[in-house]
């Protein structure tokens, strides 16, 4: 049995979304795990965006690190994943219904968001017999595992009394939901604005998902890639038909989006 942790903190330095305490949160959890929970510091991977000695928590790096963290575990292992940073919501797309019409997402330092559907797919790869504690200190964290039942309590035996333990590190806590003074929500309007400024693209709240797929390509969330590809295909078809004449733009649009939806269903199976 091995105890391992992946700790991620995003302060977004120099941006309009800058936070001040997320990297500190990582070191508080690091101290808790090593001093009170029996974790070896050599089995803890830290990703922060304020120190170049550590791997930067971009969307690509976080997705790869979390996947390796989950899939390399063995029965009996104890895993802790912790993310501290901004959370956001984007309009839900595809066949997986959301009651509020929105998908939750965490915001890596480069804003290449990781949507709840992607987190659910990664966590579903957890081998049988592995104990995973998933801590997210961000807005909209309750739905990040996409339809998974969320219990805010100290149920994991290896993290008993985590609230009291965190008090000992100087971090305020309530059960496993860490209290912060600065809102950690990145509104979709600000997300679109920052993406536009950083990548010189016309990103709007209504096209955030497709824009992220276009900006980050293969490094984007799977759902963002699918809809960016559908829009690109539609654009190519429209250009060809405009050159030749004829065609039905509405039918083409519906066909492209239906194809994207079918691709997303296949990936979820």
C-alpha positions in Angstrom: 0.0 0.0 0.0 1.3 3.4 -1.0 0.0 6.8 0.0 0.3 9.3 -2.9 -1.0 12.9 -3.5 -1.3 15.3 -6.4 -1.6 18.9 -5.1 -2.4 21.7 -7.6 -2.5 25.5 -6.8 -3.3 28.2 -9.3 -2.8 31.9 -8.4 -3.0 33.1 -12.0 -0.3 35.7 -11.4 -0.5 38.9 -13.4 -4.0 38.4 -14.7 -7.4 39.9 -13.9 -8.3 36.7 -12.2 -5.3 36.7 -9.8 -5.7 35.0 -6.5 -3.4 35.1 -3.5 -3.9 32.0 -1.4 -4.1 29.0 -3.6 -0.4 28.1 -3.6 -0.5 28.6 0.2 -3.3 26.1 0.3 -1.2 23.5 -1.5 1.6 23.8 1.1 -1.0 23.6 3.9 -2.3 20.3 2.5 1.3 19.1 1.9 2.1 19.8 5.6 -1.1 18.1 6.8 -0.4 14.9 4.7 3.3 14.6 5.6 3.1 15.6 9.3 -0.2 13.9 10.3 -1.3 11.5 7.7 1.8 9.4 7.0 2.5 10.5 3.4 6.1 10.5 2.2 7.0 13.8 0.6 8.6 11.9 -2.3 5.1 10.5 -3.1 3.5 13.9 -3.4 3.5 15.8 -6.7 3.1 19.6 -6.5 2.0 21.7 -9.4 1.9 25.5 -8.9 2.1 28.6 -11.1 4.3 30.9 -8.9 7.6 29.0 -8.9 9.3 27.7 -12.1 10.9 24.9 -10.1 7.6 23.1 -10.2 5.6 21.9 -13.1 3.1 24.5 -14.2 -0.6 23.5 -13.8 -1.7 24.1 -17.4 -4.8 22.2 -18.7 -2.6 19.8 -20.6 -0.2 19.1 -17.7 -3.0 18.7 -15.2 -5.0 16.3 -17.3 -1.9 14.2 -18.0 -0.7 14.3 -14.4 -4.2 13.3 -13.0 -4.6 10.5 -15.5 -1.2 9.0 -14.6 -1.9 9.5 -10.9 -5.1 7.5 -11.2 -4.1 4.8 -13.6 -0.7 4.0 -12.0 -2.3 3.2 -8.7 -2.6 -0.3 -7.3 -5.3 -2.0 -5.1 -4.8 -0.8 -1.5 -3.2 2.5 -2.4 -4.5 5.7 -0.8 -4.7 8.7 -3.2 -5.4 12.4 -2.4 -6.0 14.9 -5.2 -6.3 18.6 -4.2 -7.1 21.6 -6.5 -7.1 25.2 -5.3 -8.0 27.9 -7.8 -10.9 29.2 -9.9 -14.0 27.2 -10.9 -16.4 28.2 -13.6 -19.5 27.1 -15.5 -20.1 26.9 -19.2 -23.2 26.1 -21.2 -23.8 22.3 -21.3 -23.5 20.6 -24.7 -24.1 17.1 -25.9 -26.2 14.2 -24.8 -25.4 14.3 -21.1 -28.2 16.3 -19.4 -27.5 18.9 -16.7 -30.5 20.1 -14.7 -29.2 23.7 -14.8 -28.0 23.5 -18.4 -24.4 24.1 -17.3 -21.2 22.1 -17.0 -18.9 22.8 -14.1 -15.1 23.1 -14.8 -11.9 23.9 -13.0 -9.6 26.6 -14.4 -5.9 25.7 -14.9 -3.5 28.5 -15.0 -3.7 28.8 -18.8 -7.5 28.8 -18.7 -7.6 25.6 -20.7 -10.5 24.5 -18.6 -11.1 20.9 -17.5 -14.9 20.1 -17.7 -16.7 17.9 -15.2 -17.3 15.2 -18.0 -13.5 14.9 -18.4 -12.8 14.6 -14.7 -15.5 11.9 -14.4 -13.9 9.9 -17.2 -10.5 10.1 -15.6 -11.8 9.2 -12.1 -13.7 6.2 -13.7 -10.3 4.7 -14.5 -9.5 4.3 -10.8 -8.6 0.6 -10.2 -10.8 -1.4 -7.8 -9.5 -1.3 -4.3 -8.0 2.2 -4.5 -9.1 4.8 -2.0 -9.3 8.3 -3.6 -10.1 11.5 -1.8 -10.9 14.4 -4.3 -10.6 17.9 -2.8 -11.5 20.9 -4.8 -11.3 24.4 -3.2 -13.1 26.4 -5.9 -16.5 27.6 -6.9 -19.0 25.1 -8.3 -16.9 22.2 -6.9 -20.0 20.3 -5.8 -20.7 19.0 -9.4 -17.2 18.6 -10.6 -17.4 14.8 -10.7 -20.5 15.0 -12.9 -23.5 13.4 -11.3 -21.5 11.7 -8.6 -23.0 11.9 -5.1 -21.1 14.6 -3.1 -20.7 14.2 0.6 -19.0 16.9 2.6 -17.9 15.0 5.6 -15.0 13.1 7.2 -15.9 9.6 5.9 -12.4 8.4 4.8 -10.6 6.7 7.6 -7.2 7.9 6.5 -8.4 11.5 6.6 -10.3 11.4 9.9 -10.6 14.8 11.6 -9.2 16.6 8.6 -11.0 19.8 9.6 -9.2 19.9 13.0 -5.9 19.0 11.4 -6.1 21.8 8.9 -6.7 24.2 11.7 -3.3 23.2 13.0 -1.7 24.3 9.7 -3.3 27.7 9.8 -5.9 27.0 7.1 -9.5 27.7 8.0 -11.8 24.8 7.3 -15.3 23.4 7.7 -15.2 19.6 7.3 -13.3 19.2 3.9 -14.7 22.4 2.4 -12.0 25.0 2.9 -13.3 28.5 3.5 -11.8 31.4 1.5 -12.2 35.1 1.7 -11.9 35.8 -2.0 -14.6 34.3 -4.3 -13.0 31.6 -6.5 -15.5 31.8 -9.3 -14.3 32.8 -12.7 -17.5 34.1 -14.4 -17.8 33.0 -18.0 -17.8 36.6 -19.2 -14.4 37.2 -17.6 -13.2 33.8 -18.9 -14.1 34.8 -22.4 -12.5 38.2 -22.0 -9.2 36.8 -20.8 -9.1 34.1 -23.5 -9.7 36.9 -26.1 -6.9 39.0 -24.7 -4.4 36.3 -24.2 -4.9 34.5 -27.6 -6.1 37.4 -29.8 -9.4 35.6 -30.6 -13.0 36.8 -30.6 -14.1 34.6 -27.6 -17.6 35.3 -26.3 -19.6 33.6 -23.5 -21.7 31.7 -26.0 -18.8 30.2 -27.9 -16.3 29.5 -25.1 -16.4 25.8 -25.5 -15.7 25.8 -29.3 -13.1 28.6 -28.9 -11.2 26.6 -26.3 -11.2 23.7 -28.6 -9.8 25.9 -31.4 -7.2 27.6 -29.3 -5.8 24.5 -27.5 -6.5 21.8 -30.1 -5.6 18.3 -29.0 -4.7 19.7 -25.5 -8.3 20.9 -24.9 -11.1 19.0 -23.1 -12.5 16.3 -25.3 -15.9 18.0 -25.5 -14.3 21.3 -26.5 -12.3 19.5 -29.2 -15.5 17.9 -30.6 -17.4 21.1 -31.0 -14.5 23.0 -32.4 -14.1 20.3 -35.0 -17.8 20.4 -35.8 -17.7 24.1 -36.4 -14.5 23.8 -38.5 -16.2 21.1 -40.6 -19.3 23.3 -41.0 -17.1 26.3 -42.0 -15.3 24.2 -44.6 -18.6 22.9 -46.0 -20.2 26.3 -46.1 -17.1 27.7 -47.9 -17.2 25.0 -50.5 -20.9 25.3 -51.1 -20.6 29.1 -51.4 -18.0 28.6 -54.0 -20.1 26.1 -55.9 -23.5 27.6 -55.1 -26.5 25.9 -53.5 -26.7 24.2 -50.2 -28.8 24.5 -47.1 -27.0 26.4 -44.3 -29.5 25.4 -41.6 -29.3 21.7 -42.5 -25.5 21.9 -42.6 -25.4 23.4 -39.1 -27.8 20.8 -37.7 -25.8 18.0 -39.3 -22.5 19.3 -38.0 -23.8 19.6 -34.4 -25.5 16.2 -34.6 -22.3 14.7 -35.7 -20.5 16.3 -32.8 -23.1 15.0 -30.4 -22.7 11.4 -31.8 -18.9 11.6 -31.4 -19.3 12.7 -27.8 -21.7 9.8 -27.1 -19.2 7.3 -28.6 -16.4 8.7 -26.4 -18.6 8.3 -23.3 -19.4 4.6 -23.9 
